[in-house]
């Protein structure tokens, strides 16, 4: 193991207790937490994103929380620059970076050798206008001609726009920028996951607690600040569903039920993403001694 401690990352499906373990690890290791949850970047999105309250951070410095307004679009490239600069700053202070979050591509952007293509608002706007006026068919056909591998993989219309934007800007296929499983520096990735029915029960209980804590009122406040216009923020779990309550299209009970379903689906996608990475070492948070087991993994160091 190198003299310098590895970066520690806590990843996995939502609702498994990543934020709490991140704080405990940071306290034990002399570390600082770096957020890698795309929706926790947003100011005011606290209840619905399960953002850890200041009182529960126990004095541990947290970075990259509350850095965007809900009208701003989150960018993986911007996050990569900010996360890497933050990790370097933590290192310079002699502390251990503890990256915590379940946004898979954001985690990879922070930790892995990954080149991210730039963006051009004018190109993006032109492609989006074409999508709105002509539908996805012509764009998909164009993508099949210039980048057949991406065309075969991509299902979402917005990602078709992004793939064409990348082609226009770089002349390279979108797939050329897919990340390799190669850490930028020594890293220990700890994954939290538990049995599916247990996680489903935890997620249902968490949504119920969010509703009781005032999720609807939070959404109302954010709607007045432009949540509906936010391309990224408005898609956050719970926020779109409770905008329907604010707009009179759904009851609170209906929105809560829809949020539970969407959250379970999201957790399944997160599990698939992180389970595909053989570098992640898995722990069940339902078993006793979670912190001690996690510290043993950190002490073992990165896999060789």
Beta strands, then each sheet from edge to edge (+ up, - down):
strand 1: 7-12
strand 2: 31-35
strand 3: 62-63
strand 4: 96-100
strand 5: 187-192
strand 6: 280-283
sheet 1: 3+ 2+ 4+ 1+ 5+ 6+
end
